[in-house]
Amino acid sequence: MLHAFVGPDGGNPFAGMILDKAGDLYGTTAQGGKGCGGYYGCGVVFRVSKTGQETVLHTFAKSDGSNPAADLIRDSAGNLYGTTEFGGLGYGAAFKLTSTGNETTLYSFMGTPDGLGPLGGLVRDLAGNLFGTASSGGVSDGPGIVFKIAP
């Protein structure tokens, strides 16, 4: 075992992790942290060193997202990008977390027609555009969408 979550540092890590050049692992937990005011928390973004030392890089507070259940991606500057299933200003969010821990909500999903519940991971093209899917929304609250967020 490299690290065991205890609640304030995260809980329920559903997504895969990514590895940096130093051997540190980065990931999300769908619950845990100290945000949301509830027992379970809204989730965190974490780093685990190759020696097992865990650092919480960001704790979600519902207003910036909740339940990050998808894989993160990383750009060449070390920024992390991901999605949350809930929270933001509506029904999930896409976020950017800098290497220094500053989080920015890139987009808050509002339901129909722009989607809700972005559960999947993101992909990034060479121009910096982010692409992903939302599990619901679209025309007449349909069965999902593919979205693009420009840099």
ABEGO torsion letter per residue (X at the ends): XABBBAGAAEBGBABBBBBBAAGBBBBBBABEEABGGBAAEAEBBBBBBAAGBBBBABBBAGAAEBGBABBBBBBAAGBBBBBBABEEABBEBBBBBBAAGBBBBABBBAEOAAEBGBABBBBBBAAGBBBBBBABEEBGGBAEBBBBBBX
